[in-house]
């Protein structure tokens, strides 16, 4: 294991290749694409995936009772879906996505929300795996039902009331993973009907700034420098947010890599905050 490889946060393609045939390893393709991207993550998975990988559908393994996109699933639904996929207690889970490091962190966070910590994101994702000429498959695995338990960790998730209170009191620092133009309110939101801007008092750490040009996550000391340069007070607990709670999880992954554990994710994110006229918004730089 190198310094980079940590089965609870981030592992390299070399680590995954070495462990590919471990009986208790489970690989998940957590690919998801923005609305309007014109890509079908499930179809791409079916055509080509890392051998043994199962497809984790972020939009379906969610709380479909909510009008908001892919909200965290209830524990009983998570357990049901994981058992059917042959993912259970005692498994080491590795999640990747087809972009590199985009939606896989959301799956990592979902597992942690359910009390599962033996889960890591594949650094560089499928693009790095493919670039290195490693094996691919179009065969779906044959899952065997596996016992799964889950205990929701409420400290890892925030709702709109908790975020509004935190913004008012200033006892947390809210960090927004969206692109700077969206944060400043200069670019329209990709989802119709949302106001432009950000939660007052929040700071902007664009998720791509946490990645190297090759799509790999930066080293912990470099991650810390990015947060500090954005004015994030790391002595306070962090609440992450983004457009719909997906790329926010990349910030949570980075914070965990830095050794900071007091962080949570605002699940509704801007999809929720941006639609309510009675919630305050700010524009421009933080």
C-alpha positions in Angstrom: 0.0 0.0 0.0 1.4 3.4 -1.0 0.6 6.6 0.9 -2.1 7.3 -1.7 -3.9 4.0 -1.1 -6.4 4.1 1.7 -9.3 1.6 1.4 -11.5 4.0 3.3 -11.0 7.0 1.0 -9.1 6.6 -2.2 -7.2 3.8 -4.0 -5.1 3.7 -7.1 -5.7 1.7 -10.2 -2.6 -0.4 -9.3 -4.2 -1.2 -5.9 -7.5 -2.3 -7.6 -5.7 -4.4 -10.2 -3.8 -6.2 -7.4 -7.0 -6.9 -5.4 -9.3 -7.5 -8.4 -9.8 -11.2 -7.5 -10.2 -10.8 -3.8 -13.3 -12.7 -2.7 -14.6 -9.9 -0.5 -14.0 -7.0 -3.0 -17.0 -5.4 -4.6 -16.6 -2.9 -7.4 -19.3 -0.4 -8.2 -19.7 1.8 -11.3 -21.2 4.9 -9.8 -21.3 6.9 -13.1 -23.9 9.7 -13.4 -24.1 12.6 -15.8 -25.6 16.0 -15.7 -29.0 16.5 -17.2 -28.6 17.4 -20.8 -25.2 15.7 -21.1 -26.7 13.3 -23.6 -25.1 10.3 -21.9 -26.7 7.1 -20.6 -24.5 5.8 -17.7 -26.3 2.5 -17.4 -25.9 1.8 -21.1 -22.2 2.7 -21.0 -21.8 0.4 -18.0 -23.5 -2.5 -19.9 -21.2 -2.0 -22.9 -17.9 -1.8 -20.9 -16.9 -1.9 -17.3 -14.2 -3.0 -14.9 -14.5 -6.8 -14.6 -16.9 -7.7 -11.8 -18.4 -4.2 -11.4 -22.0 -3.7 -10.5 -23.9 -0.6 -11.6 -25.0 1.8 -8.8 -27.8 3.9 -10.1 -27.6 7.2 -8.2 -31.0 8.3 -9.5 -32.8 5.0 -8.5 -31.0 4.1 -5.2 -32.5 7.3 -3.8 -35.5 8.6 -1.9 -38.0 8.8 -4.8 -40.6 10.2 -2.4 -38.8 13.5 -2.7 -39.2 15.9 -5.7 -35.5 16.8 -5.4 -33.0 14.8 -7.5 -31.3 11.7 -6.1 -31.8 12.4 -2.4 -30.2 9.9 0.0 -32.1 6.7 0.1 -33.8 5.4 3.3 -31.6 2.8 5.0 -34.1 0.0 4.2 -34.0 0.8 0.5 -30.2 1.0 0.5 -30.0 -2.4 2.2 -32.5 -4.0 -0.2 -30.6 -2.7 -3.3 -27.2 -3.7 -2.0 -28.3 -7.2 -1.0 -29.7 -7.7 -4.5 -26.4 -6.6 -6.0 -24.5 -9.0 -3.7 -22.9 -6.2 -1.7 -23.0 -6.9 2.1 -21.3 -6.6 5.5 -17.6 -7.4 5.4 -17.1 -6.4 1.8 -14.4 -3.9 0.7 -16.2 -1.6 -1.8 -14.4 0.4 -4.5 -16.4 2.9 -6.5 -15.4 4.4 -9.8 -17.1 6.6 -12.5 -16.6 7.1 -16.2 -15.6 10.7 -15.9 -12.6 10.2 -13.6 -13.7 11.7 -10.3 -17.2 13.1 -10.5 -20.1 11.1 -9.2 -18.2 8.2 -7.5 -17.6 10.3 -4.4 -21.4 10.6 -4.0 -21.7 6.8 -3.8 -18.7 6.7 -1.3 -20.6 9.3 0.9 -23.8 7.3 0.6 -22.1 4.2 2.0 -20.6 6.3 4.8 -24.0 7.8 5.6 -25.2 4.2 6.0 -22.4 3.5 8.5 -20.1 1.7 6.0 -16.5 2.8 6.1 -14.8 0.1 4.1 -15.4 2.0 0.9 -13.0 3.8 -1.4 -13.1 5.8 -4.6 -10.9 4.7 -7.5 -8.5 7.6 -8.2 -8.7 8.6 -11.8 -11.7 6.3 -12.4 -12.4 4.5 -15.6 -10.5 6.9 -17.8 -7.2 6.1 -16.0 -8.0 2.4 -15.9 -8.6 2.4 -19.7 -5.5 4.6 -20.4 -3.4 2.0 -18.7 -4.7 -0.7 -20.9 -6.3 -2.7 -18.1 -9.0 -5.3 -18.7 -12.6 -4.5 -19.3 -15.8 -6.6 -19.6 -19.3 -6.4 -21.0 -20.4 -9.3 -18.8 -22.7 -8.5 -15.9 -21.7 -10.2 -12.6 -23.9 -12.9 -11.2 -24.6 -11.5 -7.7 -25.3 -13.7 -4.7 -27.5 -12.3 -2.0 -25.4 -11.1 0.9 -26.5 -9.9 4.4 -26.3 -6.2 4.8 -26.9 -3.9 7.7 -27.0 -0.2 7.8 -27.1 2.5 10.5 -27.7 6.0 9.2 -25.1 8.5 10.5 -27.2 11.6 10.8 -24.1 13.8 11.6 -23.0 13.3 7.9 -26.1 14.9 6.3 -27.9 18.3 6.7 -31.3 19.4 5.6 -32.4 22.9 4.6 -33.4 24.0 8.1 -30.1 23.0 9.5 -28.2 24.7 6.7 -30.2 27.9 7.1 -29.5 27.9 10.8 -25.8 27.3 10.2 -25.6 30.2 7.7 -27.3 32.5 10.2 -25.2 31.5 13.2 -21.9 31.1 11.5 -21.0 28.0 13.6 -20.2 26.0 10.5 -18.4 27.0 7.2 -20.5 26.2 4.1 -18.4 25.3 1.1 -19.9 25.2 -2.4 -18.4 22.9 -5.0 -20.1 24.5 -8.1 -18.1 26.3 -10.8 -17.2 29.9 -9.9 -19.6 31.5 -12.4 -22.6 29.6 -10.9 -21.5 30.4 -7.4 -21.2 34.2 -8.2 -24.6 34.1 -9.9 -23.2 35.0 -13.3 -24.2 31.7 -15.0 -27.6 30.2 -15.3 -28.3 27.0 -13.4 -28.6 23.8 -15.5 -31.9 23.0 -13.8 -34.8 25.2 -14.8 -36.6 27.5 -12.3 -33.7 28.0 -10.0 -32.4 31.4 -8.9 -28.7 32.1 -9.4 -26.2 32.8 -6.6 -25.1 31.1 -3.4 -26.0 30.6 0.2 -24.9 33.8 2.1 -21.6 33.4 3.9 -20.6 30.3 1.9 -17.2 29.8 0.3 -16.5 28.5 -3.2 -14.1 25.5 -3.7 -14.8 24.3 -7.3 -14.4 20.6 -7.2 -12.1 20.5 -10.2 -9.6 22.6 -8.2 -9.1 19.6 -6.0 -7.9 17.5 -8.9 -4.7 17.5 -10.8 -4.7 18.0 -14.6 -4.7 14.2 -15.0 -8.0 13.9 -13.1 -6.3 12.4 -10.0 -7.0 13.9 -6.6 -4.4 16.3 -5.2 -2.2 15.3 -2.3 -3.6 16.1 1.2 -1.3 19.1 1.8 -2.3 20.5 -1.6 -6.0 20.0 -0.9 -5.6 21.9 2.4 -4.0 24.8 0.5 -7.0 25.0 -1.9 -9.5 25.2 0.9 -7.4 27.8 2.8 -7.0 29.9 -0.4 -10.8 30.0 -0.7 -11.1 31.4 2.8 -12.4 28.2 4.4 -11.9 28.2 8.2 -10.9 24.6 8.7 -11.2 24.9 12.5 -15.0 24.9 12.1 -17.2 22.0 11.0 -17.8 22.0 7.2 -21.1 21.6 5.4 -20.6 20.9 1.7 -23.1 21.9 -1.1 -23.3 22.0 -4.9 -26.1 21.7 -7.5 -27.7 18.5 -6.4 -25.5 16.9 -3.8 -23.2 15.0 -6.1 -20.0 17.0 -6.6 -20.3 18.2 -3.0 -19.2 14.7 -2.0 -15.9 15.3 -3.7 -15.3 18.0 -1.1 -16.2 15.6 1.7 -13.8 13.0 0.2 -11.0 15.6 0.1 -11.7 16.7 3.7 -11.5 13.1 4.8 -8.2 12.7 2.9 -6.9 15.7 4.8 -7.8 14.1 8.1 -10.7 16.4 8.8 -13.7 14.3 10.0 -16.2 17.0 11.1 -17.9 17.5 7.7 -21.4 16.9 6.4 -23.3 17.3 3.1 -26.4 19.4 2.4 -28.4 16.8 0.4 -30.9 19.2 -1.2 -28.1 21.6 -2.2 -28.9 24.4 -4.7 -31.7 22.3 -6.3 -33.6 23.0 -3.1 -32.2 26.3 -1.8 -32.4 28.0 -5.2 -36.1 27.3 -5.7 -37.5 28.9 -2.5 -37.9 32.7 -2.7 -38.0 33.0 1.1 -34.4 31.7 1.4 -31.7 34.4 1.1 -29.1 34.3 -1.7 -25.9 36.2 -2.3 -24.1 36.9 -5.6 -20.5 37.8 -6.4 -17.5 36.5 -4.6 -17.9 35.3 -1.0 
